[in-house]
Amino acid sequence: MNKLAEIVRDKRGKVMIRMQMTILTEKAKEGSYAPEKIQRDAKLVLHSIEQLNAKLNELHDLIVQPKGAA
């Protein structure tokens, strides 16, 4: 598996973030989660997004060389 696929399919990758957000919004609509639980879960999703962004930045740096670095 290549680096991009690893990042996307990682436990904090795009696929998992989408699933976490779907579950969170469904539970919030149902009213089956306490507001505090929704807030905690939302913070976890945000943390996952931050980690994904950091990994994408690292990947970008591997792919794109700064001008004059060749």
N, C-alpha and C positions, 0 to 999 in steps of 0.2 A: 504494500500500500504506500502511496506517495505521501509526502508531507501535508499537502492540502487536504487530501482525503482523511488523514489522521486527525487534523484539526477540526474538520467539519463533523466527523463521526465520533469525536472524543466525548467523554461523559459531560463535558461542558461546551460541547460543540453546537453548531447551528441546529442540528436535528433535535438534540435534547432540550435546548433552550425553547424551541418551538413547542415541544411536547409539554414542558413545564408551564409555559405561558397559557397553553390551551387548557390544561387541567386547572390552573389558577383561576382563569376567567370563568370556566364552567362552575367551579365551586363557589365563586363569588356571586354568580348569577343565581345559583340555587339557594344561596343563603345558608348553606350547610357548614360554612367555615365562620369562626368568630373573626371579627375585624383584626384582632391581634395576630391570629394565625395567617390571615391573608397578608398582612404587613410583613411578617417574618418571611413567608414564602416569596413575596415580591422582592425582598432584599436579597434572598438567595439567587433569584433569577438575575437581578442586577449584577451581582457578583460574578455569575457565570458569563454574562455579557462582557463585563470588564476583562475577564480572563481570556475570552475568545478574541476580543479586540487586541489584547497584548500579543497573543499568538499570531494573529494576522499581521501585526506590525513587524514581528520578528521574521515572518515568512516574506513579507515585502522587502525587508532589508536584505534577505538572502537572494532574492530575485533581481532587484533593481540596485545596481551599483551607483554610488554617487558619481557625479561628473568628475572626471580626472582620475578616477580610481582604477581604470583599466590597465 
